[in-house]
Amino acid sequence: MEDSCVLRLLVVTSLLSGSTHQASLKMRPDTSQLFDGQSVSLRCEEDGSSDGWTVTRNTTTRTRTQCGPDWGEPAGSSCNISYIDPLDSGVYWCESTEGAASTSINITVSGGAVILQSPVLPVMEGDDVTLTCTTETSNLSAGFYKDGSLIRTEPTGHMTIRHVSRSDEGLYKCHTREHGESPPSWITVTGKPTSAAPPTTAAPPTTAAPPPDSTPLQLVFRLVLHLVVFCPYCISTVIMVSLYRHRSTGNDLPVSMEMAPPTQAEQGLADEYDDVMAAVTTEHHL
C-alpha cells in the first residue's frame, strides 16, 4: 500500500513537470522496474537529434534535479547511472534550456527479489503487451494482478495482453510463492494518432427513382376518367360521320315525280310552235 501511494505521488508530480512533446526520453533497459545495483542509460531525442536537452527527475527526496554532480553522469543529452538504488525511484523527463519538457517515465528500483518487467513508455491502443515476472536469475511461475485483483497465473512467468485498450490501464504487479511479489507499475494506454481525413469526392448524380407500380384501384379510376373525358368526343364524332354519310347517299337516290297534265293554254302554244316549225321547214326546202 505504501509503494502504491508513493507511485501515485510520482505520477502526479510527473504531470506537473511539463506537457510539451518536443522530445522523448529513451531508456535502456526498456523496463519500468529495475533491481538494486543495475546500470541504466537515459537519452533525450528530438527528431533524431539530442542537442539542447537535459535529463531531469523528481524523487521522493528531491524535486526537479538535473543529471549532474548529485546523481548520474551527463554525456551531452544523455545520462548514465552506473549503480541505481531504491532512492533513485521517481519520475524522469527531458528538459530544454528554454524550459520545454518532454513526456515523463516512471522508474521503480526494487530492493527485493522479484520485479515486474513492463513497458516504460505508454502503450498504443491495439498493440500487444507482455509482462514478465522475474528474479535476478530466472523467470518464475507467477500470478499477475491488476488494481489488486488476480488476472491469471502463468507457469512461465510471462503474460501477454492482446490488443490493449483504455480499459487495460492500471496498476500491475506479480506474485510468486518462492520470492513474494514485485513492486507495482502503472501501465498507460494511449489512443492511436488520427490520420488526416481523405479528400471528399463529389457524389455521383442520382437518378430519379421509377414511379411505384399502380394499384388495381388506381387503374380502375384512370379507366373511368378516360371514359368520362373521351366518350362525349367519340359520340359526337360518330354522329357527325353518320350525318355526312346519310347526306352523301341521299343525293344519289332516284326521285319519282308525278307530272301534272298540261293546261289548254300550254297545249295551244305547243301546237302553234309546231305549225311554225313546219312552215319554216317547207320554205327551206322550196
QUIMO-V66599 format. One record per run of one state. SS is the DSSP state (helix for helix, strand for strand, loop for the rest). FROM is the first residue (numbers start at 1). TO is the last residue. If there is no record, write none. Layout:
{{SS | FROM | TO} {SS | FROM | TO}}
//
This chain:
{{loop | 1 | 1} {helix | 2 | 17} {loop | 18 | 23} {strand | 24 | 28} {loop | 29 | 32} {strand | 33 | 35} {loop | 36 | 39} {strand | 40 | 46} {loop | 47 | 48} {strand | 49 | 49} {loop | 50 | 52} {strand | 53 | 59} {loop | 60 | 64} {strand | 65 | 66} {loop | 67 | 72} {strand | 73 | 75} {loop | 76 | 77} {strand | 78 | 81} {loop | 82 | 85} {helix | 86 | 88} {loop | 89 | 89} {strand | 90 | 96} {loop | 97 | 100} {strand | 101 | 101} {loop | 102 | 104} {strand | 105 | 110} {loop | 111 | 114} {strand | 115 | 117} {loop | 118 | 122} {strand | 123 | 124} {loop | 125 | 128} {strand | 129 | 134} {loop | 135 | 138} {strand | 139 | 139} {loop | 140 | 141} {strand | 142 | 146} {loop | 147 | 148} {strand | 149 | 154} {loop | 155 | 157} {strand | 158 | 161} {loop | 162 | 165} {helix | 166 | 168} {loop | 169 | 169} {strand | 170 | 176} {loop | 177 | 179} {strand | 180 | 181} {loop | 182 | 184} {strand | 185 | 187} {loop | 188 | 188} {strand | 189 | 190} {loop | 191 | 215} {helix | 216 | 250} {loop | 251 | 263} {helix | 264 | 285} {loop | 286 | 286}}
//
